[in-house]
Structure formats: C-alpha cells, structure tokens
Amino acid sequence: MQLVIINYFFFFILGREELRTEQQRYLMYLCGKGNHSRI
C-alpha cells in the first residue's frame, strides 16, 4: 500500500498529461481490470 501512495505522489508531482494515462491505468489495476503484464 505504501508503494501505491509513493507512486501516486510521484505522478501528482509530475502533473503531466502522462499522469492521466498512468492514473487511469492505475485505477484499472486497483479495480483488477488492468493488465498485469503491463505493470
């Protein structure tokens, strides 16, 4: 869970367009619909 917070913080600091894509993929991963091979 700590890793999730760190990654989220990292993306938040970046504040780039990539954040949206990463955030969406992260949300999908958290939901269990993300690609395991991708992460």
BAGU-261975 format. One record per residue (C-alpha): residue number from 1; x, y, z. Coordinates in steps of 0.1 Angstrom, whole numbers, plus 5000, padded with zeros to 4 digits. Layout:
(NUM; (X; Y; Z)),
...
***
This chain:
(1; (5000; 5000; 5000)),
(2; (5029; 5023; 5007)),
(3; (5041; 5018; 4972)),
(4; (5008; 5029; 4958)),
(5; (5009; 5061; 4978)),
(6; (5045; 5068; 4967)),
(7; (5036; 5062; 4930)),
(8; (5005; 5083; 4933)),
(9; (5025; 5111; 4949)),
(10; (5051; 5108; 4921)),
(11; (5025; 5112; 4894)),
(12; (5009; 5140; 4913)),
(13; (5043; 5159; 4914)),
(14; (5048; 5153; 4877)),
(15; (5014; 5168; 4869)),
(16; (5018; 5160; 4832)),
(17; (4995; 5146; 4806)),
(18; (5011; 5112; 4813)),
(19; (4996; 5114; 4848)),
(20; (4961; 5109; 4834)),
(21; (4971; 5078; 4815)),
(22; (4990; 5064; 4844)),
(23; (4963; 5073; 4868)),
(24; (4936; 5057; 4847)),
(25; (4958; 5026; 4843)),
(26; (4965; 5026; 4880)),
(27; (4928; 5028; 4888)),
(28; (4921; 5000; 4864)),
(29; (4948; 4979; 4881)),
(30; (4934; 4987; 4915)),
(31; (4900; 4976; 4903)),
(32; (4916; 4944; 4890)),
(33; (4909; 4951; 4853)),
(34; (4944; 4964; 4845)),
(35; (4969; 4943; 4825)),
(36; (4992; 4925; 4849)),
(37; (5019; 4921; 4821)),
(38; (5018; 4959; 4816)),
(39; (5027; 4969; 4852)),
***
